[in-house]
Amino acid sequence: MIEQALAALAGAIVSVISASGYWGVLLLMAIESACIPLPSEVIMPFAGYLVSTGRFDLYLAATAGALGCNLGSVVAYEIGRRGGRTAIEKWGRYVLIGPGELDTADRFFTRFGGSAVLVGRMLPVIRSFIAFPAGIARMPLGKFHLYTFLGSWPWCFGLAWLGMVLGKGWNSDPRVKAAFHSADALIALLIVGALALFVWNRVRGARKPR
């Protein structure tokens, strides 16, 4: 049941990007950056695969992803600015946000200040939640957007580049395709496993005692 749901999620991501192009990448990354459990580790590599087929440009794909991060982060920033941590703790569990993730983001922001947004957007886990403490601290919005974009772009570029390289090897080298053809089921299982781990970590964090 869970495996089927996760496979459907991955399929939905692929379908949206295939149908909507760069706008699909922007939309999905905006959803991810609004702290809804939709992993960029699936979104951007598939965009990179489309680069390998000639449909996407690598730099435009990364830029679309980074702009999506800006768009979605506004939601998290405003929740933090208007409602504070209390609002996040009250409603966050509905999108699998728990005290564990908030504590990590809070400590990171407290240690590095505004630059935490720039650095944090390049780090797994922290990147998804760093907008909350920035909003609570009422970080200037212009600076927040600048740091969010500059931090998100390398993350999006790196994941898209990885998808592009793997896609090029798959499409251009028959040996690569032959080597992996018999392992299609295993690759699909690994993707579902990665998604399962992502969701499990979010659920575990949301269930931690306050």
Number of C-alpha atoms within 10 A of each C-alpha: 6 9 13 10 12 18 18 13 17 20 11 12 20 17 13 17 21 16 10 12 17 21 16 22 29 26 21 25 29 26 21 20 29 25 23 19 18 21 22 25 18 19 26 30 23 25 32 31 24 23 23 24 13 11 13 17 18 23 16 13 26 27 21 25 32 28 23 25 31 25 21 24 29 21 19 23 26 18 20 22 19 12 16 17 19 11 12 18 17 12 12 18 16 12 14 20 27 25 19 17 21 23 14 15 25 22 14 19 23 14 11 13 16 18 16 26 31 23 20 24 28 21 13 12 16 22 24 28 26 29 35 29 29 26 25 19 17 15 18 11 14 9 14 22 20 14 20 29 22 18 23 27 21 16 22 29 24 17 20 31 24 17 24 26 15 16 19 18 14 19 14 11 10 11 12 14 14 11 11 14 12 10 12 11 11 11 13 13 14 12 17 21 15 16 22 17 12 16 17 13 17 21 18 14 18 22 15 12 8 8
